[in-house]
Amino acid sequence: MVDSTREREVVRSVPTGLFIGGEWQPAENGATFAVDDPSTGTKLADVADATPADGMRALDAAEKAQAGWAAVPPRERSDILRRAYDLLLERQEELALVMTLEMGKPLSEARGEVAYAAEFFRWFSEEAVRIDGGFAVAPNGQGRLLVMRQPVGPCVLITPWNFPIAMGTRKIGPAVAAGCTMIIKPAEQTPLSMLALAAIMKEAGLPDGVLNVVTTTDPAAVMEPIIRDGRARKLSFTGSTAVGRKLLEQCADQVMRTSLELGGNAPFVVFEDADLDVAVEGAMLAKMRNIGEACTAANRFYVHSSVADEFARRLAERMSALPIGRGVEDDVVVGPLIDAAARDKVSSLVADAVQRGAEVLTGGEALEGEGYFYPPTVLTGVPRDARMRHEEIFGPVAPIATFETEEEAITAANDTEYGLASYIFTRDLARALRVSERIETGMVGLNQGIVSNPAAPFGGMKHSGLGREGGRVGIEEFLEIKYVAVATTA
């Protein structure tokens, strides 16, 4: 357990101002907002609450730094990311504690996120020196075709509260590697992690104005003028589909390049031939990572009727045994949800499913007392008309339904407007390939419950977004392709 004195020391070490042009600054009007601990509801810190004018100052700084930053050699950009990678690992304990305090996830998971976040910096430090182009003889022999890749320009990055450091490095890493400046707005629930990350980037040698951090409780008012201004040329957003649609409309006005990683409704399909030990372990990872507050979290469980009872029994046994409490406490596995609204939504979804005939095997009711806790919950017999079959739960609830045929399972899995991640458990290789090809998601976990990897492209289909982050394609989102027609005759 971390003592309260240590908690206060670590929180006080994090800057709480806006980070603009390489300097920590108060908001123009001096306003601040409170950041709370979701496990107790108590205030951790007061952070600068930016105005629209502050947002435009951040855009000015990014625009001013763009030309010089684009001219910095790739190796220098790579070295900055590598130093930041080393610093993240060096400060892993402090960063993990900040994250646990403002977001709620257990320290063990927070440490894992810091390590995961650092890997994006290492990956893109290597990609920075591999930005290539092309050269070819024109088909008719009359001239040459030269292709080059250049930074797209100032970027607007908007990150969510559930992975407050990793979602930052997944966007900052390729932007830095490509030679783009940026304005980043973290979620108001978890700004401290991003502010700590900005301090590390400055320490790693990132030039002033390349990264600008704007914290605010009025993101629509602050970010829309930046997007509509015309000087920013790229938006990368992770968050809800509803907000993503609004941002896409705003970006259309300036024909701004966009990457949108939006909502999910991941199916978790267990066939009759699956190894149930592997499937249950995968379910625990896919459902309970980040307390279920993940866009990739398994949201709908479809289990073949011949193994459904056994799978449900084992899953409920595992879920009911998970210790619940403050994330800073030893052995705690399940922390609080992010806020009261999140807890109330989960409660409402469970009540709706039960009212429609679902059976509760474990959990099922919010915990009394301080903090926003909801116990791990397993439901069986969840009907198709239950809201949780169609809405993202974002909490530790596993709703189970059954199927009889492969075709039925695929149809059920695809019965959603979302298409981010899915999970398939079977020992039949031919079936695994068939289902992976037909399932309508951007990522598939085959006999495993985690799909995220910095070396792999992350993103979805349908209403789950546009573009990809991570992998070799991740940097392409921050680069423009320019073709030069070269004359070879006098």
N, C-alpha and C positions, 0 to 999 in steps of 0.2 A: 504493500500500500504506500502511496505517495502522501507525505504529510502536508497539511494545509500551508505551512510556511513555504515549502518547496513550490507548491502550486502558485502562490502569490508571487514568488520571486521570478518564476518562469514567465508568468503573464506580464509582469512589469518590464521584463526585458524586451518585449515586442513593441516596436514603434506603433503609434496609434494615429498618426497623421496621414494625409494624402501624400503619395510619392509622385512628384511631378518634376520633371527636368533634373532628376538626380537628387532632389531635396525633399525632406519631410516638412510638410506644411499643414497648417490648420485649414479648415474650410473657409471660404470667403467670408461667410457670416459668423464664423466661430461655432457653428452648430456641431453637436456630437450625438451619437446614439449608443445605447447600452448593448453590450454583448453578454448573453446570459449562459449559464451552465444548465443544460436541459435536464440534468439529473437532480437538480435542487431548485432551479428557478432563480437562483441568486446571480447578481451581476458580477461579471469578471472584469470588465473594462469599459471605458467610453472611447469610441472611435469617431474620427472626423466624418461628418455627414455632408457629402459634397453637394453643391448646387450645380445647375446647368452651366454657370460661368466657370466653375472649377473644371467641369468636364471639357469645356472648350480650351481651357489653359493646358490641359493634358494633351489634347489634340494638337495644339500649337507646338508643344514640346516635341511630340512624336514627329510632326512634319519637319520641324527644324533639324532634327537629328537624322532624318532618313537618308539623305544623300551621302553624308559622311559615313554612316553605318554600312550602307550598301557597298561602299568602296573598301571596307576593311577586308583584308585577305581571309579566305575561308579557314585557313589554319588558325588564325587568331580567334575567329568566332568559335571554332572547335575547342580551342584551349580554354576559353571562358566557360563553355558548357562543361568541360571535363573538371575544371576547378569547382564549379557549382555542384557537380555530382559528388565530388569528394567531401565538400562542406556539408551537404545533406546527410551523408552517412556519418560524418563526424558529429553532427548535431542531432542525430536520430532520436535520442531520448528526450531532449528538450522539445523538439518539433512534435513528437508523438504525444507528449503531455499536453501541449497547447491544443492539439487537435482533439484529444479526448475530452478536455475541459469544455471546449466550445461546441463540439458536435455530439459527444456522448459515446462513441464507439470504444470498446475496451482497449487498454494500452497495447495488448498483443497485436490487435488488428491495426492500431495506429502505427505501431512500429513497422508492420508489414507494408502499410501504405507509403510510409516514407521511403522504404527500400524500393518499392514499386515506382514511386515518383522519381527517384534518383535515376532509375534505369532509362527513363525517357531522355534525360540529359545525356547519359552515356551513349544511348543509341543515336541521338541526333548530333552529338559531337562527332560521331563517325560519318554520319550522312553529310555533314557540312562540307567535307572535303571531297565528296563524290558527286557533287552537282555537275552534270555533264551536258553536252550538247550534241551536235551532229554536223557532218560534212559529207556532201555527196556531189557527184557529177550530175548535172541536169540530164534527163533522159535523151535529149537531142544533142547533147555534147556542147551546147552553146551556153556556157556559164557554169557556175557552181552554186550549190544550195547550202547555206550556212544556217544552222539552228543554234540558238543560245537560250539559256534560262536565266531570268533575272528576278530579283525580289519584286513581289507584287506591290509593295509599298506599305504605308502605315496600316495597322490592323486593329480591329476592335475584338477583344476576347472577353467572353462572359462565362463565368464558371459557376457550378452549383455548390450546394452546401455539403453534399453527402461524401464527396472525395475532395476535400478542400485544397490539398496539396497536389495530388496526382493529376487532377483535371487541369491544374495550373501548369505543371511541367509538360503535360501532353500537348498544350498549346504554345507555351513559351518556347519549348525546345525547338520545334521546327521553325518558328518565326525567327529566333536568334540564328539558327543554322542557315536559313535562307537569306538573311540580311534585311529583315523587316523590323521596323520599330512597332510599338504597340501601346494601346491603352487597355488595361485589363480591369474588369469590374467583378470582384468576388461577391458571393451571396452575402446578404446582410447578416444571416445567422452565424456565418463562420469567416469573418474577415481577417482574424488574427493570423491564421495559417498563411494566407497570401501575403500579409504584411511582413511576416517573418521570412517568407521566401524572397520577397523583394529585397530585404536587407542582405540576404545571402547573395543574390545576384550582384548587388553593388559591391559587396566584398570580393566577389569572384572577378571583378574587373569590367563589368558591363558598363559601357559609356553612358553618361548622363543623357536622359531623354529617350533612350532606347526602350526602356520599360517604365510605364507610368501606371500607377495603381490608384483607382478612384473607388472609394467606399461610399455607399449612399443607401438611404432608405427609400429613395424615390427613383429607381432605376429607369423608369419610362421617361421621366422628365429630363434626366441627365444624359441618357444614352441616345435618345432619338435625335437630338440636334447634331450629335457627333456623326451618326449614321447618315443623316440627310445632308450634311455639310458638303460632301463630295471629295474631301481630301483623303479620308480613309478609304482604302480600296479592298478591304477584306473583312468579313465577319466570321468568327468562329464561336458558336454558341452551344452550350450543353445545358439542357433544362427541359421544361415541359413542352409538349407539342403545341399547346395553346399559345404560349409565349413565342415559340418558334415561328408560328404562322404570322404573328404580328411583325416580328423582326424581318421576316422574308418580304412582307409587303413594303416595309420601310426601305429595305435594301434595293428593291426593284426600282425605286425612284432614281437611284444613282447607278443602276446596273452593277451593284457591288457583288463581288465573288462571295459565296457563302458556304460554310460548312455547318451543318446542323445535326447535333446528336440529341435526339428527342426521346419521347417516352417509349416504354416497352411493355410487353405483355407476354413474357416468355413462356412457351409451353415446355413441359418436362414429360417426356414420353417414355414409359417403361413397357417393353414388350415381354411376352410370356417367356422368352428364352433368356432374358437378362440375368446377369449375376446380381442377385438382390443385395448382397453385401456391398458390391460396387455401386449399385443404384442408390441405396440408402445413404452411403457416404457422399455420393455426388449430390444427392438432394440436400444434405446438410450444408454443403458448401454453396450450392446454387441458391438456396433459400435463406440461409442464416448469415452469409457474408454481409457485413455492414448492417446487421440487425434486420436484413431484408430491405433496407433502404438503398437499393441499387437498381439502375435501369435494366441491368442484365439479370436481376433476381428471377428465379423460377416463380411464375405467377399462377400458372394453371398446371396441375398434375393430371396427366392421363395415364392410367395404369390398366394393363390388360386384366380382365375380370378374373382370370385364373390365378393371378398373384396379387390382386389388389388388397385383399384382407391382410395378408402377411406383410406386404410392403407398408400398409398403413399402420399396422401394429408396431412394426420395428421403428418406423419414423416417429410415431407418437412417443414411444419409449425413449428414444434419443432426445427428442425435443423437450420432453417434460423434465429431463435430468439436467438441463442447462442452467447454471447459476445466473441469477439476475441481480443487478446492482449497479452502483457507480462504476464507470469504466476504470477508475484509478485503483479500485480494490483488487486484491489478489484473487486470482481464479475466476473472476467474473467473465462471463462469455456474452451475456445479453445486457446491453446498456439501454438507456432510454431512447425513445423516438425524439426527433428533433424539436418538436414543440407540441402544444396542446391540440392544434389543428390536425397535425399528423396522427396523433393518438385517437382523436375523435373520428377521423375518417376510417381508420382501421376498425374501431368499435362498430361504426355504422355498417361497414361492409360485412362484418361477421354476423351482426344481428340480422341483416337482410338475408344472408344465406341460410341462417338457422330458421328464420321465419318461413323460408321457402322449402324447408325440409331437410337441410343438411344436419348431420350429426357431429357433435363436438367430441373428439377423442381426448384432447388435452387443451388446456387454456380456455380461451373464449371470452374472457372479461378483463377489462383494464384493471390494473392494480391500484389500490387506494394509497394515499399518502403523497408526499412531495415527489416532484419529477414526473416525466411523461413516459411511464413504463407500461408496456403491454407484453404479456407472457407469450412465449412460443406456442403456437396454436395449430392443431391439425383438425381438419374437417373432412368428413367423407360424405358421399352421396350429394355432392354439390351440383344442383341442377343448372342447365344451360342458361336459364333466365336470371340466375343470381348475378348481382352487379359485379362481384369479384371475378366472374368469368370474363368480363369485358373491360373492367377498369384496373389500372395499376394499383396494387395494394400498398406497396412501399412500407411493408412492415412484416413481422415474423409469423405470417399466416400461410399455411400450406393447404389449399383446397384440392381435394382428390375426387376425380370422376373416373368412370371405367369406360373401356371400349372392347370391341370384339375382334375387329379386323384391322389390317394395316391401312386400308383405304379410309376407314372410319377415323383412325387416329390422325392421319394426315389432314383430313377435312377439318377435324376439330382444332388441330394445331394452327391451321391457316385461317380459322374463323375469327379474324381480328383485323382492325385497321393498322395495327402495329407490325413491325417485322425486324426487331433488333437482334435478339438472341433466342436460341432454342437448345434443348438438351435431349439427346436420344440415347437410350440404353438398350442394347441388343448384342448378342454374340454372333449374329448372322451377318457376315461381311457384305453379302449382296444386298440384304435389306438395309444395312447401314448406309450404303451408297445410294440406294433408291430413295430412301427417305430424306437423306441430306440434300439430294438434288431437287426434290419436290417441295421441301419445306421452305416457306417464304420468309426467311430471315437472313440478315447479313452475316451472322455468325452462328456456328453450330458447335456445341460441345458434344462430342461423341464418346460416350462412356466416361465422361468427366464433367465436373460441376463448375469449372472455371474456364472462361474463354479469353479473358483479358491477358494480353502479352504485348509489351512495347515493340516487339519485333514483328507483330502481326497487324494487319489493317483492321481497325475498330470502326464499326458503323452499321447502319441498318437500311432496310428497305421500307417502302410504303410511307406511313406517317411517322416512322421512327427516324427519318432524317435524310440528309444529303451529304455526300462526301465521306471521306475516311480519315481517321487519325491513326498515327503509329505506323509501323512497318515501313517498307521502302516507298510506299505511296504517300505517306504522311507529309513529307516535305513538299510534294508536288502541289499541295493546296496553297502553298505560300510563294509559288513561283509562276511567273508569266513566261510563255514561250514566244520568242521573237525569231522570225525568219528573215534572213538577209539574202537577197538575190545578188550574186557576185558576177560581174561581167569579167570574162577572161580574154576578150579581144580588145584591141586598141580602139 
